[in-house]
Amino acid sequence: MESRTNPNQPVLHIAVSQDSLNQLQARVAAAETKGANLSQAAEVIAATATSERFVALAMAVCNKIASQWQASRVSLGMLRGRTVRLLAMSQTERILRKMQLVQNLETAMEECFDQDCEIIFPAPPGATYVTRCIARLAAGESPRAICALPIRRDSVMGVLLLEFPPERPLTANDIKALRLTLDLVSPRLIDLYRHDKWFGARWAQSSRAMLATILGPSHTWAKLTAVVAAALLAWICLGTGTFRVSAPFTLEPVRQATVIAPFNGYIKAVFVHPGTQVVAGQTVLAELHTARLRDQLAAAQAKLSAYRRQADIAQSRGKFADVEIADDGVNAQQARVRLLNRRIALATIRSPISGTVLSGRLQRRIGSPVKLGQTLFKVAPLTPLLAQVRVSDSDILYVQPRQKGRLVTASYPGIEIPFRVVRIDPLATIRHKQNVFDVRAVLLKPPPWLRPGMEGTARIHIGHRHYIWIWTRSLIDWLRMKLWL
């Protein structure tokens, strides 16, 4: 079998080898160019490494770049406020701001700053940037070529402007080398520009930047939140509201009578219960057993009759001493009879005032003993009622008579009842391990369902105070007590 050979195969191998060689040469040339660019950037960095102040660093950068790229003049401007200000120029120690050249350089730098891109003049074909101010600068003293590069760090902070003679063409490789050099130098350049100032200037610059951030168009929601928070804080500090003292209360009748046992005895009958309407001096509340008292009364009356007979016999016999002794016995027995009659009358217990029986469930105690002074019933009219407000000793300083307020009961928390302070007890009492003062308040429009003994919360209107004082006074008072301020 015969092998067939392609007559074009050697030519194809030669073509492929040639393409690979061209690609390899292009890569080598690109690497050499990149190495040359890095070498130029390293020389600029080395020349500026010893500069500790911004002005010295900026001058070193301008001079070294001018010598490295054979520029006729290199100028550096930084953002100050809203404009770009010329701060350094190659081979120039002092910049006279009134010179027209300085103004033309600054306007050309601002043109590059606003567009945030490298600008080359004369502009290459297809360029879309504006070169009006740079063209005016180029046509000033003598025709020249210009290259302007923005100095960036997060955002554009300045511009580096290079001027070349017309016979010195500016290649794309030069632009790349300049960009690389500027990217490596700009961090230290910007840091020194921000911090190489006295304290007041640094503070003013940071304040200006902060205000620019606050008032600028970005971070809308954060700024809106800050504005709302500031408005709320101002309202808390400057706004005023009604200061109220809150305290618990108990409703009490204006008048109240406590019916007690008139003597030691036993309950015979009970005719009322809590809630019964009574009339003063007429309604019988209860009765006590009087059998023993009646026996004692009969005995006392018998002794009284005996002493009277003795007095009559002594009188008839002229025994005046015996008459006096008998008269003393008569007087003693008469007093005892009156006492027993009084007790028998008091055994029928009547209400001293008109109103409603508040307490006294004695139906189950019929036949039980009672002692002298023991409370049997409490009677009071249901209207009018007083609110006994128990104000803490830390708040009593703000409470005065005639102040008004509102209270709500635990049974009807949705209904507010107005009241007016009428009296403040001068002596504090201890309630639940806390010193409180009893403040009496009269209800102005009491609803008919109010009953003595109801409890709730009362709020006394003191006056207008700042909200921040109202909300922090308790904490401030606590700190003063703890720290003795």
Sequence and secondary structure as in RCSB ss.txt:
>XXXX:A:sequence
MESRTNPNQPVLHIAVSQDSLNQLQARVAAAETKGANLSQAAEVIAATATSERFVALAMAVCNKIASQWQASRVS
LGMLRGRTVRLLAMSQTERILRKMQLVQNLETAMEECFDQDCEIIFPAPPGATYVTRCIARLAAGESPRAICALP
IRRDSVMGVLLLEFPPERPLTANDIKALRLTLDLVSPRLIDLYRHDKWFGARWAQSSRAMLATILGPSHTWAKLT
AVVAAALLAWICLGTGTFRVSAPFTLEPVRQATVIAPFNGYIKAVFVHPGTQVVAGQTVLAELHTARLRDQLAAA
QAKLSAYRRQADIAQSRGKFADVEIADDGVNAQQARVRLLNRRIALATIRSPISGTVLSGRLQRRIGSPVKLGQT
LFKVAPLTPLLAQVRVSDSDILYVQPRQKGRLVTASYPGIEIPFRVVRIDPLATIRHKQNVFDVRAVLLKPPPWL
RPGMEGTARIHIGHRHYIWIWTRSLIDWLRMKLWL
>XXXX:A:secstr
      TTHHHHHHHHHHHHHHHHHHHHHHHHHHHHHHHHHHHHHHHHTT  SHHHHHHHHHHHHHHHTT SEEE
EEEEETTEEEEEEETTBS   TTSHHHHHHHHHHHHHHHHTS EEES  TT  S  HHHHHHHTSSS  EEEEEE
EESSSEEEEEEEEE TTS   HHHHHHHHHHHHHHHHHHHHHHHHSS HHHHHHHHHHHHHHHHHSSS HHHHHH
HHHHHHHHHHHHH EEEEEEEEEEEEEESS EEEE SSSEEEEEE   TT EE TTTSEEEEE  HHHHHHHHHH
HHHHHHHHHHHHHHHHHT HHHHHHHHHHHHHHHHHHHHHHHHHHHTEEE SSSEEEEE   GGGTT EE TT E
EEEEE SSSEEEEEEEETTTGGG  TT EEEEEESS TT  EEEEEEEE SS EEETTEEEEEEEEEESS  TT 
 TT EEEEEEEEEEEEHHHHHHHHHHHHHHHHHT 
